[in-house]
Amino acid sequence: MSEAFSKAFKHVSEQLGKGVPEAVMMEKMPEFRDGAFVVNRYIPATPPLLGMALKTPIPGITAAENLGKIERFAKRRGLRLFIEGDNIYLVARDGVRRALLRPDLFAATTPQLFENIGKTFYNISPDLVSELETQEGFSAAIARILADKMLVTKAVVALFIILTPALWIAVSSFLTESLFYPRWAMILSGIVGMGITVYVVRLYFRENFPELFEKIDTALLIPNPGQEKKRSRQLPLLKSEQ
């Protein structure tokens, strides 16, 4: 998950909490860096978008041959394309803009989407997953699984729980008859063991996998009074949908 995006999200949240006008936030947006990724743009919308302005524009982003790749990328995330001049929006089914791609900038509402777009279409710290992202067939299926970092993290959590000794002690307490302790004592010890397992696992993953407990989505940002009326939540329908 992009740390630059997370830092920018917290900054914007604090600024909105102080009542700073969005026009001022746009003008004085600082840079937040995480390796090659930089978040230096705030785009008012509902929800707002946080993005990276490029020093060197990439004209090929809006090329016809690239639009098919972007469309596949979007569909795999339950999104669709809406093109407005040089602006390519990734839009949710309810019409909410979730990301923006254009030659000189890209932006999104979540750090995961922001990072995936940067790696896949702007060649920012690309990896094997981003290279497979726009391909079709079996390799594309693998890319979708690997790209879902939250799914991988949850799998690690499940494996960690299964291998936790306290869990097996708790299970054995439930299943094993004791010659020295009454049944209720064994059940109670099993419950205590399960509680210890949950506590230890939660403590470990809160420290090492904060994304499991902290949701970062600009949809959670609360705009200043009066600003909401200036925003447009939904895009106009495409001709094919009218």
VOSEPA-784110 format. One record per residue: z, x, y of N, C-alpha, C, O in turn; residue in one letter. Coordinates in steps of 0.001 Angstrom, whole numbers, padded with zeros to 6 digits, always signed. Layout:
<sefis>
ZXYZXYZXYZXYA...
</sefis>
This chain:
<sefis>
+000000+000840-001183+000000+000000+000000+000000+000880+001240+000752+001852+001308M-000827+000555+002213-000958+001364+003416+000320+001330+004252+000719+000278+004751S+000955+002495+004397+002158+002589+005215+001820+002387+006687+002635+001869+007450E+000612+002797+007084+000192+002608+008471+000179+001124+008826+000629+000735+009904A-000334+000302+007923-000393-001141+008150+001016-001715+008234+001305-002539+009102F+001890-001280+007334+003267-001780+007310+003987-001459+008618+004698-002302+009165S+003799-000235+009117+004434+000167+010379+003879-000639+011549+004620-001049+012442K+002567-000860+011530+001944-001644+012600+002439-003087+012569+002672-003694+013615A+002597-003628+011373+003095-004998+011207+004487-005134+011828+004757-006091+012553F+005360-004179+011543+006723-004222+012085+006709-004086+013606+007481-004743+014304K+005821-003225+014110+005705-003053+015562+005267-004352+016230+005862-004778+017220H+004233-004977+015690+003718-006224+016263+004775-007319+016192+004947-008087+017139V+005480-007388+015069+006535-008388+014910+007610-008213+015979+008090-009193+016548S+007986-006969+016248+008992-006687+017276+008482-007061+018664+009220-007623+019473E+007213-006748+018935+006629-007056+020243+006554-008562+020476+006851-009039+021571Q+006159-009301+019456+006108-010757+019575+007502-011322+019782+007694-012273+020540L+008479-010722+019094+009863-011164+019244+010395-010950+020651+011270-011684+021110G+009865-009945+021333+010282-009656+022711+009492-010469+023733+009767-010407+024931K+008508-011232+023251+007718-012050+024164+006610-011311+024876+006123-011773+025908G+006197-010162+024343+005113-009393+024966+003794-010159+024820+003456-010567+023709V+003046-010364+025894+001765-011082+025804+000789-010356+024873+000785-009127+024801P-000023-011116+024176-000952-010515+023223-001994-009644+023919-002466-008665+023341E-002355-009989+025148-003313-009168+025896-002748-007767+026134-003480-006779+026084A-001452-007693+026390-000795-006400+026595-000711-005639+025278-000902-004424+025244V-000425-006355+024197-000342-005726+022878-001687-005133+022478-001744-004048+021900M-002760-005840+022784-004096-005338+022464-004399-004062+023244-004946-003103+022700M-004039-004064+024518-004351-002930+025389-003511-001699+025056-004001-000572+025124E-002250-001915+024697-001323-000802+024497-000944-000601+023034+000111-000040+022738K-001783-001048+022131-001499-000883+020703-001467+000604+020343-002474+001291+020512M-000335+001116+019851-000270+002533+019457-000976+002775+018131-001392+001830+017460P-001109+004036+017758-001718+004390+016478-000639+004601+015426+000384+005237+015682E-000881+004063+014253+000010+004263+013112-000818+004905+012005-001830+004350+011577F-000388+006062+011551-001173+006841+010593-000507+006912+009224+000717+006929+009094R-001360+006953+008221-000936+007198+006844-002090+007921+006160-002980+007284+005596D-002073+009253+006209-003189+010017+005681-004430+009770+006522-004407+009936+007741G-005518+009373+005862-006772+009108+006573-006800+007726+007216-007657+007448+008054A-005871+006867+006829-005845+005508+007378-005092+005477+008707-004048+006108+008872F-005657+004724+009645-005046+004545+010960-005121+003064+011324-006171+002438+011177V-004022+002515+011793-004039+001156+012337-003826+001279+013838-002767+001717+014288V-004828+000893+014606-004768+001053+016062-005344-000138+016821-005612-000043+018019N-005532-001253+016132-006060-002445+016791-005277-003690+016379-004942-003886+015211R-005002-004519+017377-004394-005826+017152-005391-006873+017625-005810-006859+018782Y-005769-007778+016733-006768-008795+017051-006109-010168+016979-005774-010623+015885I-005911-010846+018119-005294-012172+018108-006139-013171+017329-007346-013273+017547P-005526-013880+016455-006168-014930+015661-005036-015653+014956-003868-015327+015169A-005356-016609+014139-004337-017277+013339-004760-017243+011882-005565-018071+011456T-004229-016294+011103-003243-015288+011513-003901-014118+012240-005121-013967+012184P-003099-013277+012931-003651-012096+013602-004210-011110+012582-003883-011177+011397P-005052-010200+013050-005604-009149+012200-005158-007791+012730-005119-007572+013940L-004825-006887+011823-004503-005512+012180-005617-004635+011634-006001-004762+010472L-006140-003736+012481-007321-003003+012041-007393-001569+012498-006522-001065+013207G-008469-000926+012067-008738+000476+012369-010072+000578+013098-011118+000234+012548M-010026+001053+014338-011250+001299+015100-011771+002680+014738-011015+003651+014727A-013055+002768+014444-013656+004021+013992-014193+004830+015166-014719+004267+016125L-014058+006148+015087-014620+007019+016117-016140+007069+016015-016844+007167+017020K-016632+006999+014769-018078+007011+014536-018478+005731+013815-018142+005573+012641T-019182+004813+014469-019590+003558+013831-020468+003794+012603-021153+004811+012493P-020430+002827+011683-021235+002890+010461-022217+001716+010492-021857+000614+010076I-023442+001923+010973-024408+000829+011111-024719+000124+009794-025029-001067+009788P-024638+000850+008677-025012+000278+007389-024112-000829+006891-024447-001504+005918G-022975-001030+007536-022043-002069+007099-022706-003442+007107-022488-004244+006199I-023508-003710+008122-024137-005031+008246-025533-005086+007639-026230-006090+007787T-025948-004022+006960-027269-004007+006331-027333-005039+005210-026333-005328+004554A-028521-005585+005007-028695-006649+004017-028271-006212+002623-027658-006989+001891A-028593-004958+002242-028252-004502+000898-026747-004340+000708-026258-004306-000422E-026021-004241+001811-024567-004083+001714-023846-005423+001667-022718-005511+001182N-024495-006459+002169-023861-007773+002216-023562-008317+000822-022547-008980+000611L-024464-008030-000139-024233-008474-001512-022981-007845-002097-022227-008501-002816G-022758-006571-001790-021559-005878-002270-020298-006471-001642-019285-006666-002313K-020382-006750-000351-019230-007336+000332-018933-008724-000219-017774-009113-000362I-019994-009467-000528-019805-010815-001066-019125-010772-002428-018240-011584-002701E-019528-009828-003296-018868-009687-004600-017404-009302-004415-016521-009831-005091R-017162-008390-003507-015798-007964-003189-014960-009169-002766-013819-009328-003200F-015543-010014-001914-014825-011180-001400-014552-012208-002492-013442-012730-002594A-015564-012498-003309-015418-013518-004346-014330-013158-005345-013630-014036-005848K-014187-011869-005634-013157-011442-006577-011752-011676-006034-010771-011595-006773R-011662-011960-004763-010368-012216-004139-010251-013651-003638-009361-013976-002853R-011156-014499-004100-011116-015902-003710-011526-016144-002270-011103-017126-001660G-012350-015251-001717-012777-015362-000329-014286-015576-000248-014996-015403-001239L-014769-015949+000919-016204-016102+001140-016588-015392+002431-015727-014997+003217R-017893-015234+002640-018394-014532+003818-018755-015506+004934-019280-016592+004689L-018464-015099+006145-018956-015807+007322-019453-014741+008280-018678-013892+008719F-020745-014774+008611-021358-013736+009440-021626-014284+010834-022226-015346+011000I-021170-013538+011823-021317-013937+013220-021738-012700+014011-020893-011911+014436E-023052-012532+014207-023558-011319+014840-023307-010111+013954-023695-010102+012785G-022658-009089+014508-022297-007907+013727-020929-008051+013063-020454-007116+012418D-020300-009195+013211-018989-009434+012616-019133-010099+011250-019775-011141+011123N-018539-009496+010245-018521-010074+008902-017082-010451+008589-016218-009582+008472I-016827-011735+008456-015478-012203+008171-015337-012535+006689-016253-013089+006081Y-014196-012198+006119-013831-012662+004786-012869-013816+005002-011800-013655+005592L-013264-014979+004515-012565-016211+004859-012012-016886+003614-012687-016969+002589V-010779-017367+003711-010156-018089+002608-010758-019488+002505-011496-019923+003389A-010437-020184+001423-011010-021511+001199-010593-022514+002263-011306-023484+002524R-009426-022279+002885-008974-023193+003928-009551-022845+005298-009174-023444+006306D-010471-021873+005332-011126-021520+006584-010439-020440+007384-010916-020074+008459G-009328-019918+006887-008582-018892+007619-009226-017523+007422-009533-017132+006296V-009426-016807+008509-010020-015472+008451-008992-014475+007920-007914-014302+008489R-009351-013832+006827-008440-012880+006203-008831-011431+006465-008005-010532+006303R-010059-011194+006861-010492-009819+007139-011736-009836+008011-012466-010826+008066A-011960-008722+008688-013125-008546+009552-013739-007181+009277-013037-006170+009249L-015051-007157+009075-015784-005900+008907-016902-005860+009939-017654-006823+010088L-017005-004755+010643-018121-004536+011552-018345-003026+011656-017496-002259+011201R-019445-002581+012233-019760-001148+012219-018684-000240+012801-018503+000884+012333P-017972-000714+013815-017016+000158+014503-015552-000152+014201-014659+000462+014785D-015294-001100+013294-013913-001527+013059-013809-002354+011794-014750-003052+011418L-012662-002274+011141-012345-003224+010072-010878-003604+010203-010053-002803+010643F-010563-004837+009817-009201-005341+009980-008907-006362+008892-009820-006903+008270A-007617-006621+008667-007220-007561+007622-005837-008122+007930-005179-007716+008887A-005417-009063+007096-004105-009689+007284-003039-009092+006379-001849-009308+006606T-003445-008339+005351-002484-007727+004434-002830-006255+004227-003993-005870+004344T-001830-005430+003921-002098-004000+003720-002992-003715+002524-003795-002783+002561P-002864-004510+001459-003686-004296+000276-005159-004527+000582-006009-003721+000202Q-005461-005624+001265-006850-005935+001609-007392-004908+002601-008540-004479+002486L-006583-004519+003556-006973-003500+004539-007345-002194+003846-008380-001598+004145F-006507-001758+002928-006745-000496+002224-007970-000576+001325-008769+000360+001278E-008122-001687+000613-009271-001835-000288-010595-001829+000475-011571-001230+000023N-010628-002493+001627-011843-002514+002442-012169-001116+002949-013321-000685+002898I-011155-000408+003436-011372+000941+003956-011908+001893+002905-012807+002688+003178G-011358+001811+001706-011796+002704+000636-013190+002349+000134-014006+003232-000129K-013458+001056+000003-014700+000609-000624-015907+000689+000304-016986+001100-000124T-015743+000304+001563-016904+000179+002453-016951+001201+003594-017994+001378+004224F-015833+001868+003860-015818+002835+004968-015532+004257+004497-015349+005166+005306Y-015496+004435+003184-015349+005767+002588-014095+006496+003079-014121+007703+003316N-013007+005755+003227-011740+006345+003644-010872+006564+002407-010394+005606+001800I-010674+007810+002043-009895+008169+000847-010343+007369-000373-009505+006755-001033S-011652+007358-000696-012125+006586-001850-011571+007126-003157-011259+008311-003270P-011453+006250-004139-011008+006648-005464-011903+005983-006502-012864+005298-006154D-011587+006187-007767-012415+005634-008841-012476+004117-008772-013526+003519-009006L-011357+003503-008452-011311+002043-008372-012253+001531-007290-012981+000564-007511V-012247+002164-006132-013116+001712-005041-014589+001942-005366-015446+001178-004923S-014887+002978-006129-016269+003241-006527-016768+002197-007520-017952+001860-007525E-015876+001687-008358-016255+000669-009338-016205-000739-008759-016722-001681-009360L-015588-000880-007604-015311-002195-007028-016555-003065-006879-016514-004250-007208E-017652-002508-006395-018841-003313-006112-019831-003345-007266-020922-003899-007130T-019468-002762-008394-020349-002787-009552-020099-004042-010385-019070-004704-010251Q-021059-004347-011238-020940-005523-012093-020764-005088-013542-020945-003917-013877E-020409-006044-014397-020246-005748-015811-018832-005330-016169-017876-005644-015461G-018714-004612-017286-017410-004231-017822-016649-003327-016859-015436-003466-016704F-017355-002404-016213-016700-001491-015275-016098-002253-014100-015054-001869-013573S-016762-003339-013689-016240-004144-012590-014958-004857-013000-014028-004989-012204A-014916-005316-014253-013709-005976-014752-012531-005013-014746-011414-005378-014377A-012795-003780-015161-011748-002756-015146-011290-002508-013712-010097-002362-013450I-012237-002463-012797-011913-002226-011386-011002-003310-010845-010064-003014-010105A-011261-004565-011202-010438-005661-010710-009004-005534-011197-008058-005792-010453R-008853-005133-012456-007506-004981-013009-006775-003829-012335-005615-003958-011943I-007468-002703-012205-006844-001526-011603-006575-001729-010118-005611-001190-009575L-007429-002506-009467-007264-002727-008030-006064-003606-007720-005517-003560-006619A-005658-004410-008703-004501-005280-008501-003234-004472-008739-002659-004502-009827D-002807-003751-007707-001649-002883-007847-000389-003675-008151+000503-003185-008845K-000311-004893-007637+000864-005702-007897+000956-006063-009374+002048-006102-009941M-000204-006330-010003-000218-006627-011431+000254-005425-012233+001044-005560-013167L-000237-004246-011860+000176-003021-012544+001665-002785-012352+002368-002408-013290V+002142-003009-011136+003565-002814-010853+004421-003761-011675+005455-003362-012211T+003994-005015-011776+004748-005990-012564+004763-005614-014037+005757-005833-014729K+003654-005043-014519+003610-004587-015908+004611-003454-016130+005273-003390-017166A+004711-002563-015145+005683-001465-015232+007102-002020-015229+007962-001540-015967V+007343-003032-014397+008662-003663-014350+009024-004256-015706+010131-004063-016207V+008061-004988-016299+008311-005603-017602+008619-004552-018659+009538-004724-019460A+007859-003470-018665+008086-002393-019632+009446-001743-019404+010159-001425-020356L+009795-001550-018148+011080-000937-017807+012232-001800-018316+013210-001287-018860F+012107-003115-018135+013161-004029-018591+013296-003984-020108+014402-003946-020647I+012139-003990-020790+012152-003984-022253+012832-002732-022792+013540-002786-023798I+012615-001606-022117+013150-000331-022600+014561-000033-022085+015127+001009-022415L+015129-000927-021286+016472-000693-020762+017514-000848-021867+017575-001902-022499T+018332+000167-022115+019347+000089-023187+020291-001093-023025+020674-001717-024014P+020671-001409-021791+021604-002514-021568+021049-003828-022092+021805-004686-022547A+019723-003992-022032+019109-005217-022538+019287-005328-024038+019630-006394-024549L+019054-004231-024751+019180-004268-026205+020631-004435-026637+020909-005059-027661W+021546-003883-025866+022965-004108-026154+023302-005584-025984+024039-006159-026784I+022753-006190-024931+022988-007611-024687+022399-008463-025802+023040-009398-026281A+021166-008135-026219+020511-008890-027292+021298-008786-028587+021485-009780-029288V+021761-007577-028907+022533-007394-030142+023843-008159-030089+024334-008622-031119S+024414-008297-028896+025658-009058-028749+025430-010531-029041+026303-011198-029596S+024256-011046-028668+023925-012441-028944+023674-012679-030434+024047-013723-030971F+023043-011713-031097+022565-011915-032465+023529-011435-033543+023444-011874-034690L+024442-010540-033187+025293-009916-034203+026647-010608-034312+027307-010864-033305T+027049-010905-035534+028382-011439-035800+029375-010288-035854+029077-009240-036426E+030542-010470-035268+031555-009422-035250+032742-009790-036128+033157-010947-036191S+033279-008774-036808+034462-008976-037645+035740-008900-036820+036807-009293-037290L+035637-008404-035608+036839-008158-034813+036936-009037-033565+038028-009237-033032F+035792-009566-033093+035810-010350-031863+035268-011756-032124+034358-011925-032935Y+035816-012761-031447+035304-014127-031611+033889-014248-031050+033430-013422-030262P+033222-015307-031487+031827-015503-031096+031671-015596-029578+030725-015053-029006R+032601-016284-028940+032493-016460-027494+032570-015128-026752+031935-014953-025712W+033349-014192-027289+033469-012877-026662+032154-012107-026771+031767-011393-025846A+031470-012258-027911+030191-011589-028095+029134-012161-027144+028336-011433-026554M+029160-013508-027016+028205-014148-026103+028474-013718-024666+027547-013454-023901I+029765-013651-024305+030134-013237-022957+029688-011804-022675+029189-011502-021591L+029874-010921-023665+029450-009530-023479+027932-009438-023351+027407-008594-022625S+027230-010333-024076+025773-010369-023959+025333-010791-022569+024397-010224-022006G+026019-011799-022012+025702-012259-020659+025962-011156-019635+025178-010950-018708I+027084-010449-019825+027403-009340-018926+026336-008248-019024+025920-007677-018016V+025902-007968-020262+024863-006961-020463+023561-007346-019786+022888-006503-019193G+023207-008627-019877+021990-009103-019211+022118-008974-017698+021171-008592-017011M+023309-009301-017189+023541-009184-015756+023408-007751-015272+022826-007492-014219G+023956-006814-016055+023852-005397-015705+022393-004954-015711+021958-004199-014842I+021638-005440-016713+020218-005091-016803+019460-005540-015557+018713-004766-014957T+019662-006800-015178+018975-007344-014003+019358-006572-012746+018503-006264-011916V+020643-006262-012610+021119-005556-011418+020520-004155-011321+020038-003750-010264Y+020556-003419-012434+020048-002046-012440+018544-002021-012168+018063-001218-011369V+017805-002912-012844+016349-002959-012660+015998-003342-011225+015118-002739-010610V+016692-004346-010700+016425-004782-009321+016728-003667-008325+015971-003459-007377R+017832-002951-008535+018213-001863-007641+017172-000749-007665+016801-000207-006624L+016703-000413-008876+015728+000665-009030+014401+000313-008367+013825+001124-007641Y+013924-000894-008620+012612-001264-008100+012651-001609-006617+011632-001477-005939F+013778-002041-006096+013884-002253-004655+013733-000929-003914+013196-000880-002807R+014216+000144-004541+014152+001462-003932+012778+002098-004096+012281+002754-003181E+012158+001903-005271+010915+002607-005587+009657+001756-005470+008561+002300-005332N+009792+000426-005520+008644-000473-005404+008981-001573-004392+009103-002738-004772F+009133-001222-003113+009534-002210-002105+008548-003359-001947+008919-004426-001457P+007278-003154-002359+006284-004222-002216+006614-005444-003059+006096-006532-002808E+007489-005269-004075+007895-006406-004895+008836-007335-004138+008946-008513-004478L+009511-006821-003122+010527-007592-002419+010162-007861-000963+010728-008757-000337F+009232-007099-000428+008865-007230+000975+007415-007679+001093+006496-006929+000765E+007218-008895+001558+005868-009421+001721+005382-009119+003131+006020-009498+004114K+004251-008438+003221+003670-008109+004518+002344-008839+004652+001355-008486+004008I+002339-009842+005481+001153-010660+005727+001243-011130+007169+002258-011698+007571D+000205-010902+007944+000254-011273+009356+000385-012781+009559+000668-013237+010667T+000180-013557+008491+000398-015002+008584+001871-015309+008847+002210-016404+009296A+002751-014334+008565+004183-014518+008781+004587-014252+010227+005705-014577+010628L+003685-013661+011014+003998-013360+012406+004032-014643+013230+003154-015497+013110L+005047-014762+014056+005209-015953+014892+004698-015644+016295+005264-014786+016973I+003645-016318+016746+003078-016030+018072+003997-016483+019196+004876-017321+018991P+003791-015928+020374+004555-016338+021546+004193-017773+021924+003073-018213+021666N+005124-018506+022530+004820-019872+022958+003592-019904+023866+003472-019102+024793P+002697-020823+023592+001490-020949+024397+000314-020164+023871-000832-020489+024179G+000575-019125+023075-000515-018310+022544-001249-019036+021426-002457-018877+021255Q-000505-019834+020669-001100-020501+019511-002258-021403+019917-003234-021531+019178E-002157-022027+021081-003206-022937+021530-004505-022199+021845-005580-022797+021843K-004401-020903+022114-005582-020121+022474-006335-019631+021246-007431-019080+021355K-005747-019832+020094-006360-019318+018876-007118-020418+018147-006847-021605+018328R-008053-020011+017335-008807-020941+016493-008490-020622+015052-008831-019547+014559S-007839-021549+014370-007394-021284+013008-008548-021276+012017-008572-020463+011093R-009490-022168+012205-010556-022301+011220-011914-021959+011817-012167-022168+013003Q-012773-021429+010965-014150-021154+011354-014968-022430+011278-014612-023333+010521L-016040-022537+012027-016935-023685+011859-017551-023663+010472-017781-022596+009904P-017812-024824+009937-018384-024906+008601-019794-024342+008582-020539-024454+009555L-020144-023732+007457-021511-023272+007283-022421-024479+007120-021973-025552+006716L-023694-024302+007432-024633-025417+007339-024665-026003+005941-024827-027211+005767K-024509-025132+004934-024561-025604+003552-023356-026452+003196-023367-027154+002185S-022282-026392+004044-021063-027122+003735-020940-028391+004570-020050-029208+004338E-021835-028555+005543-021731-029718+006411-022353-030946+005755-022357-032026+006346Q
</sefis>
